[in-house]
């Protein structure tokens, strides 16, 4: 199973993953969890630049802290699990 998760920040994400038993107190993944992927900020709208590389408009980013969890163990990540229609990140 691949879970796509969105938290308000990294601290909340880590606390929740520990509480569910996805990771241990040292942030190592637990048995049955294949990967915990901390994703970078996703660009929502690209910035624009002139011919000399000077920024005309700043990029904007999607809100939140995103994590993908790959696991053979089922977890209930409510209310943090998301189901994007056009995911910015895909696990192969």
ZIJONOR-V179606 format. One record per pair of residues at least 6 apart in sequence whose C-alpha atoms are under 6 Angstrom apart, sorted by sequence separation. I is the first residue (numbers start at 1). J is the second residue. If there is no record, write none. Layout:
[[I	J] [I	J]]
//
This chain:
[[7	13] [17	23] [18	24] [23	29] [49	55] [22	29] [23	30] [49	56] [22	30] [48	56] [48	57] [47	57] [47	58] [47	59] [46	59] [45	59] [45	60] [44	60] [43	60] [44	61] [43	61] [44	62] [42	61] [42	62] [39	66] [39	67] [38	67] [37	67] [37	68] [36	68] [36	69] [35	69] [35	70] [34	70] [34	71] [33	71] [32	71] [32	72] [32	73] [10	65] [8	64] [9	65] [7	64] [8	65] [7	65] [6	65] [6	66] [5	66] [5	67] [5	68] [4	68] [3	68] [3	69] [2	69] [2	70] [1	70] [1	71] [6	80] [5	80] [5	81] [4	81] [5	82] [4	82]]
//
